[in-house]
Amino acid sequence: MDLPFELLNVFSIAGDPFSGNPLCVFTDAAGLTDAEMQAWARQFNLSETTFVTSRNGTDADVRIFTPDHEMPFAGHPTLGTAEVVSGLHGAAPLVHLELPAGRIPVVRTDDGWQLAAPAASLRAVTASKAELAGALGIDGGALVRADAAWVDAGVEQLVVRLDHADAVRACDPHAHAMAEHMTSPGRPPHVYVWAWTGPKTIEARLFFTSGQAVLEDPATGSACANLGGWMVAQGARDVSVEISQGTAVGRPSRLQLEIDADGGVHVGGRVERVGRGSAAAGA
C-alpha cells in the first residue's frame, strides 16, 4: 500500500514560488508506527513532516516530526496540515487539529490560514547577558537582557530581543554555547531572536542544533506564538504585527501575529500547495 503525501510552502510570499517553509503532509498515516513516522521525516529532511493518523470530518489527529524528534506543536505544520485536511472536505473554512499540545482551531483567512495558539507560560532566563550574546556570536550591547525569557505556547523556546535588525542579521551562533545556555529540558537548544524594524514590523531568526551543527528555520510559527505570549505578558492587546524571517537561508517568509482584545494570540500566513505524490509503505 502506498502512502499519499502533499508538499506545501507555508508562510510564503505571493509571487515567490520558493518562499516560505516547506512541509510534507502524509494524509493517511494510521498504519505507521512512531519509528516509521520518524524515519519518513528523516527521509524528507524538512523542518517538519506531519502525519494525519485519523480524521472525523474536519477534525484530525496529527503528529509532527522533525528529522530528529517529535514536536508537540509547531506553527507551519499546523497551518499546512489544515490546508490539506480542509481540501479533503470541500475547502472547509475551519479545521480542528488534535496535537500532543492540545486541540488547535485553524481558520481560513483571505490569503491563508490562522491558528489560535495555546496560552503561554513564561519562566526566567538564568544565563547572563554576556553568556547569551556569546552564544549568539554578537556584541552584548545589542541584546536587551530584560526582554529575554523562556516561553511555552505549545513548545518552549528561548525568546531574545535584540535592539536592532542589524544585530539579528549578524547572529552567528555557537553550538556548544547554545547547548550550555539555551537548552530547554528534554529538547535540543532553540533560540528565537527578534527586533523591531518599524511600528508594526519585526525581523526574526530561529536557531537550533542538530548534533554539533547549528541550523536555522525559515519560518517558525511556534516561535511567533511564543513571541505573542511574551507580548501578552507585557500587557499587549489589539496588536497586529508582520514578521519577516528566512531571508538568511534563502527562504524569505512572512508571518502575521495578532493579539486580540482578550490577549488571545493568533498566528497566520499564506499556504501554497507545491506538489503531491506517494511513498512506498514498505520502504
Rosetta blueprint (number, residue, H / E / L):
1 M L
2 D E
3 L E
4 P E
5 F E
6 E E
7 L E
8 L E
9 N E
10 V E
11 F L
12 S L
13 I E
14 A L
15 G L
16 D E
17 P L
18 F L
19 S L
20 G L
21 N E
22 P E
23 L E
24 C E
25 V E
26 F E
27 T L
28 D L
29 A L
30 A L
31 G L
32 L L
33 T L
34 D H
35 A H
36 E H
37 M H
38 Q H
39 A H
40 W H
41 A H
42 R H
43 Q H
44 F H
45 N L
46 L L
47 S L
48 E L
49 T E
50 T E
51 F E
52 V E
53 T E
54 S E
55 R E
56 N E
57 G L
58 T L
59 D E
60 A E
61 D E
62 V E
63 R E
64 I E
65 F E
66 T L
67 P L
68 D L
69 H L
70 E E
71 M E
72 P L
73 F L
74 A L
75 G H
76 H H
77 P H
78 T H
79 L H
80 G H
81 T H
82 A H
83 E H
84 V H
85 V H
86 S H
87 G H
88 L L
89 H L
90 G L
91 A L
92 A L
93 P L
94 L E
95 V E
96 H E
97 L E
98 E E
99 L E
100 P L
101 A L
102 G E
103 R E
104 I E
105 P E
106 V E
107 V E
108 R E
109 T E
110 D L
111 D L
112 G E
113 W E
114 Q E
115 L E
116 A E
117 A L
118 P L
119 A L
120 A L
121 S E
122 L E
123 R E
124 A L
125 V L
126 T L
127 A L
128 S L
129 K H
130 A H
131 E H
132 L H
133 A H
134 G H
135 A H
136 L H
137 G L
138 I L
139 D L
140 G H
141 G H
142 A H
143 L E
144 V L
145 R H
146 A H
147 D H
148 A L
149 A E
150 W E
151 V E
152 D E
153 A L
154 G L
155 V L
156 E E
157 Q E
158 L E
159 V E
160 V E
161 R E
162 L E
163 D L
164 H L
165 A H
166 D H
167 A H
168 V H
169 R H
170 A H
171 C L
172 D L
173 P L
174 H L
175 A H
176 H H
177 A H
178 M H
179 A H
180 E H
181 H H
182 M L
183 T L
184 S L
185 P L
186 G L
187 R L
188 P L
189 P L
190 H E
191 V E
192 Y E
193 V E
194 W E
195 A E
196 W E
197 T E
198 G E
199 P L
200 K L
201 T E
202 I E
203 E E
204 A E
205 R E
206 L E
207 F E
208 F E
209 T E
210 S E
211 G L
212 Q L
213 A E
214 V E
215 L E
216 E E
217 D E
218 P L
219 A L
220 T L
221 G H
222 S H
223 A H
224 C H
225 A H
226 N H
227 L H
228 G H
229 G H
230 W H
231 M H
232 V H
233 A H
234 Q L
235 G L
236 A L
237 R L
238 D L
239 V E
240 S E
241 V E
242 E E
243 I E
244 S E
245 Q E
246 G L
247 T H
248 A H
249 V H
250 G L
251 R L
252 P L
253 S E
254 R E
255 L E
256 Q E
257 L E
258 E E
259 I E
260 D L
261 A L
262 D L
263 G L
264 G L
265 V E
266 H E
267 V E
268 G E
269 G E
270 R L
271 V E
272 E E
273 R E
274 V E
275 G E
276 R E
277 G E
278 S E
279 A E
280 A E
281 A L
282 G L
283 A L
